[in-house]
């Protein structure tokens, strides 16, 4: 059993590692323990299943369990939960759904336990009709609930990726949608200009936004009937009590003398306030957690002993449970995104297969669809965060066409580009518009390559009228930012 590669978790990082390890070393035995029944699925596609654009839940599965077992020769065991890790003995404790607990030795181990949806301590979180959405069973439950109960009003708690995508999905299913966000804006990591554009568009689509609004809980007998939230009477609160909302002075919703509570109808609730890395298993095994709260790793995905900081040479971590270095700051970061997980898993599979491969860093590049708009971001956009990282940020926001004025199909693209005033290094960007938001990948490449603004401006991008104007919007933003920096 010395050379056995054991993987905990059967999604992006785990299955990428298992597959790559078998390709690198076909004779090596690989076992994957997955506590659920779903493996290798596209979590990012779940809102579109609820919306109805993806017909079957199985369509979200990239590679079936049978294919891993029969075609890739991976010993995949679903319904098997790993409940303990002994790094000294080199073994894991496994509890099958339908059998006795057993010990499994390993030569190399990958912890790919993922993350879980955060469940705040809201009153009424256990009411029927209140959901989170972070795995396939939850997506199926939401779709079934909409189909069987025909809800009319939906409350979405959280204005991040999940909230925005689910607003579109539930609107398409005929529900009146309200969104509640504690912060001053939605899509916080995308920057103010992009968030404002998305918010305006959400309102145009009929989504009622409650910004700077704290949800207190949900009300109902057995099933949810309304959401209770806190209204701030001070300046800056963006609450909009619609005709189907009632104000309740005092009672359970009363927060202090200046605040009061309100309730609004909601017979379906989606709680999408973020995710937390699943680290309990690693922490109990004495494996070090990093400053983000996720599992600390080195450049090759190897973990550390929490007691003395030494490297655990044969214990790796990857995916949503693990940290990755931010390519801009060089510091550990926790950005639970699909490509980060797949890439790190693949690299670890190569390493344990005999080809040492670094897992790579993260720029936090992300993209989201909000009805007819797309929004994308990469790197450092928030100037305060950039200053805290030691940079002197300078930025511009420009509007530019995605195609020449004479060619049909183009649209305005708003680009915010951020750089360091001292080094002229590109730090980050955000884009929003109806066309061309995948241009964010150009900036992500520039960030990873540590381009200056001048180098980004001089990048030789393709041009033809059906695809872009001569000066691509990203190049235009770089040109304007470079001019501003020279003037300063």
N, C-alpha and C positions, 0 to 999 in steps of 0.2 A: 504494500500500500504506500510505500515511500514516495512514489512518483505520481500518486493520484492527485488530480486537480479538482478541488471541491468548490462549487460556486453556490453562494446563498442568494437567491433571488433570480427569477426567470424573466426579467424584462430587459430593457435596453442594454444596460451595462453587462448584466450577467450572461445573456445569451450571445452578445457580441464577443465577449471573452471566451465563452465555451466554444463557439464556432471557430474563432481564429486559432485557439490553442490546438484544436483537432486538425486544422489545415496545416499548421506549422509542424505538428508532431502526431501523425495519424495513429501511432501505436500507443499514445498516452491515453489513459483512461480519464474521462471527465464525467463528473456527476454534478447535476444541478438540482438543488432542493428548492422548490417553490411551494409556499404554504397555500396559495390559492390554486385556481384551475386555469387562469388565463396566463399566457406567456407571449412575449414579443408582440405587444399590441401598441397601437398608436393612440396614446392618451389625448394627444392634441386634436384628434378627430372626433372626440366624444360629443362636443357641442353640435357638430354637424350631423351626428346620428340623431340627437334629440330634435334637431331642426327638421330632419327628414331628408336631407341631401345624401346621406349614407343610408342605404336601405336596410342592411342587415348588420347587426353588431359584429358578426364574424368577419365582415369585410374589413374591419380595423386591425385584424391580426395579420402581421407581416409574414411570419413563418409559423406554421402550425406545430403543435407538440409532436404530432406524428412525423412531420418532416425532420424535426431535430433528431428524433430517435432513429428513424429508418434511413434517412438520406445523409445525415451529418454524424451519425454514430455517437450521439451524445446521450448519456444515461440521464434523461430528464425525469424527475420524480415530482409530479404535482401532488398537492395535498400532503406535503411533508414540510413541517415547520422546524427550523433550527432554533432551539431554545437555549443553547449554551455553546460557548467556545472556550477551549482550553489551549492556549497558545503554547504552554510548556509541553503538554503531551502531544500537541499536533492533532487535535481531534475536535469534532463537533458533536453535540447531542441533538438528536433528531426525534421529533414526535410526529408519526404519521397519523392521518385522520382515522385510519382503520387498522391500526396495528400497535405493537408495543414499542416504547421508546428504545432507541439504540444509539450506540456510539459509532461514529464514522471517523477513521483516521484520514489525514490528508498529508500530501507533500507540499502543496501550495493551496492557499485559500483566498477566495475573493468574496468580500462582503459587499453585496449589492442590494441592500435592504430598502433602498428608495426613500420616499418621503410620504407623509400622510397629511391630509387636509387638516388645517387647524380648526378646532371646534371651540370657539370662545364660550365662556360660561353664561350663555344666554338662557333666560327662562324660556321654557317651552321648546328647547332644542330637540326633545324626543317626541314632539307631536307628529302625527302622520301628516305628510306633505312638506316636511322640512328636510332638505337634502344638502349634502356636500357633493362635489363631483370630482373625484380623483382616481377612480378605478372603473373597470368595465361594469361591474355589478351595480354601482351607483348610477352610471349612465343608463343602464337598462331599466333600473327602478324609476328614474325620472320619466323616461319615455313612456313606460307602462302607465305611470300615474296620470300623465297628461292624456293618454289615449282612453283610459278607463274612467277617469273622474271628471274630465272636461272642465278643468279650472278656468276661471275668468281673469283673475288678477294674480300677478307674480311680484314678489319682492326679492330683489337681488342684493345681498349684503356683500359689499366689496366692489370696487371699481377697477380691478386689475384685469389681466388677460381673461380669466374665467368669467368675471362679471360682464365684461363687454361682449364676449362671444355668446354667453348665455342670454343676454338681452336680445340679441339678434335672433337666436334660436327660438326663444319663447314668443317673441313678437310674431315670428313666422307661423307659429302654432295658434295664433289668434288671441294671445293673452295681452292684457294691459300690464305693462311692465314699469315698475319703479325701481330705482337703484339708490342704495344708501352707502355713502362713503364717509368715513371719519375725517379723512384728510381734505385739504382745500381743493384738490383736483383728482380726477381719475388718472389712470395710467401714470402714476407718480414717477417711475424711472424714465419716462419718455420726454420729460421736459415740459415747460409751461405752454409753449406755442402749439406743440402737438396735442397736448391734453385739451387745450381750449378748442381746437378744431374738432376733435372727436366729441367733446361735450356738446358743442353746437349742433353737430350732426345727429347725435343721439336724441336731442330735443326735437329736431326736425322730424325724426322718425317716430315721435310720440312717446319716447322714454322719459319718464318723470325723474329728474335728478334731485337728490337730497345730499348736497355736499356739506362737509363739516358737520355731519349728523351722526350721532352715536346711537346705534341700535341697542335697546335694552333687553329685548326678548320678543317672544311670539305668544299670541293669545289664541285660545281655543279650548274646546272640550277634549275630544279625542283627536280631531284634525285641526290644523292651523286655520284660523279665520282672519287674523290681522297681525301686523307687526307694530310693536311699540317702540318708539324712538324718542330721543331727547331733543328738544328745541332750545337753542341758545338765543336768548333775547338780545344778546349783545351784538355789536357790529361784526360783519363778516360771515354770519351764518347764512347759508343758502338753503332754506327750507321752503317748500311750496306745498301748503296744505290744499289738496284738491277737494272737490265736492264730496268725495267718498271718504274723506278723513274727518275724524272728530278730535277735538282738543279736550284733553282731560287734565284739569288743574288739580295737582296734588295726587294722592294715592301712590301706587307703586312706582309710577313714572316720575315722581317728583325728585329732582336731583339736588337742588338747593334753592335758596330764595329767589335767584334770578332766572332759574330755568324751569321749564315745565315739560310735561310729556304729551305726546300725541300718539294716536293709533291710526293706521291706514289699512284698508282692506287688503288681504293677501291670502288666497287659498292655495298658494304654492310658494315656497321659499327656497332659494338657493343661497347657501352660505359659502362664499368664495373669498375668504380673507387671507389666503396664502397657504403655504405648506411648511411643515417642519421636518427636518431629516430624521429618519428612523435610526437612532443611534444607541438605543437602550442595550441591545445585544452586544455591541462593541464595547460600550462603556462598562458593562458588567464583567466583560472579559479583561478589563484593564488596558484597553486600547485608548490611546490619547485622542481627545477631541480638540479641535482647533479653536481659534478666536471667534469664528462664526457660529460655533455650536455643532458643526458637522465634523465628520471624522477627518483628522489631519493626515495628509499624505505627502510623500516626496515626489520628485519629478517622474518617478516610475509607478506611482500609485501605491507604494509600500507604506504601511502604517507604522506607528511608533508605540512603544511601551509607555503607558502613562506614569509608571513608577519612576523610571530613570531616563526617559526620552530616547532610549536606544531604538534603532530601527528593527522592526519585526520583518526579517528578510523574506519570509514566505507568506506573509499575511497582507493582502492588498484590499483596497476599498475604491469604489468608483460609483458614479451615478449620483442620484439625488441625495444620497446619504453622506457624500464626501465633499471635501473642499477641492478647489482648483485654484491655481495662481491667476490673479488678474493680470492680463498682458500689459495694461497701462501702468498700474501701480507696482506690480511685482509682489503684492501682498496676497495672502490667502483670501479667497472669496467663496461664497456659496451661491451658485446660480443654477438652479435646477431646470435645465433645458435638455431637450432630447439629443441634440448633436453632441453636447458635452459628455453625456452618458455613453452614447454609442462609441465615440472616439476613444474615450478613456478605457472602456471595456475592451475594445479591439486591441489597443496598445498593450494592455495587461495580458491579454491572450497571447500576443506575440512574444512578450517577455517570458512568460512561463513556458512557452513553446520553444525557447532557445534563442530568440532574437530580441535582445533588450531594446525597448522602445519607450520613449517618453510619452506621457499621456497628453501633454500640451496644455496651454492655458485657456482662459476664457476672456472674451471681450464683452460678454453679456449681450451678444447680438440677438435681437428678438423682433418678431413681426406679428401683427395682429390685424384681423379684419373686423371692422365695425360697420355693418351694413354696407354702404357703397364706398366707404373710405378704407384705406389701408394706412397703418401707422407702423413705423419701425424705428429701432434705436440700436446704438452700439457704443461701447466705451463709456467715458465720463462725460455726462451732460450737465449735471448739476454743478454750478460753479463753486458752491460752498464745499461740496464733496471734493472737488478738484483741489481747492486750496488746502483742505485738510490732508490731502495726499502729497502736498509739497509743490504744487504747480501754481502758476500765475495765469489763470484762465482768461481768455478773450474769445468772444463769440460773435457771430453774425447770424441773422435769419433772413433768408431771401425767398422770394417766390419766382419760380421759373417754369416755362412750359416743358412738358415731357416729349413733345414732338414739334416740328416747325409749324408756324401758324397756318400754313396752307395745306397741311396734311391732316386728314380727319382722325379723330380718336384720341387726340392729346388732351391733357388736362394740366391744371396748375399743380405744381409740387412745391410744398413748403419745406425748406431745408434749413435746419439749424446746425451749424458747424462750430466746434469748439477746439481751440488749440492752446498751447502753452506760450505765453508771450516771450519768455526767456529763450527757449530752445526752438520755438516755432513748430514743435512736434504736434501732430494731430492727436487730439485726446478723445474725441467722441463726436457723435452726430445723431440727429433725429430727423425723420422725414414723415410727412403726412400728405395724402392726396388720393385721388381716385385712380391714378395710373402711375406705374413706375416706382412703387415703394421698395421693390427689391434692389434698387440702386444702393441701399444701405450696405450691401455686400462689398461695394467698392471701398467704402470708408472702413469697414471691418478689416479688409485686406491691408489698407494703408496703416491702420492702427497696429496690427500684428507685425507689419514690417517696419514700424517706427518711422514712417514717412514724416517729413516736414510738410507744411502747407504748400510750399513751392513745389515739392515733389509730387504731391497729390494733384496740384493744378496742372502739372506737366505730364501727367499720366496719359498715355496714348489710348484713349477709349474709342470704341467703334462708333461710326456715324453713318446713318442712312435715314432719310425722312420717315419711314414707317416705324423707326425705333427711337430716334433721338434727334434733337437739334445738333448743330455743329458743336456748340458748347453745351455739353451735358449739364444738367442741374447741379450735379456734385462738383464739376469743374468750375461752374459759375460761382458756387458758394466759396470754393477755395480761392478763386480769383479775387472776390470781394473781401474775404477775410485777410488775404495777403496784403491787399491795398490798405486796409484799415491798420494792420500791424505796422506797415511801413510808415504810414502817416503819424502813428503814435510814437 
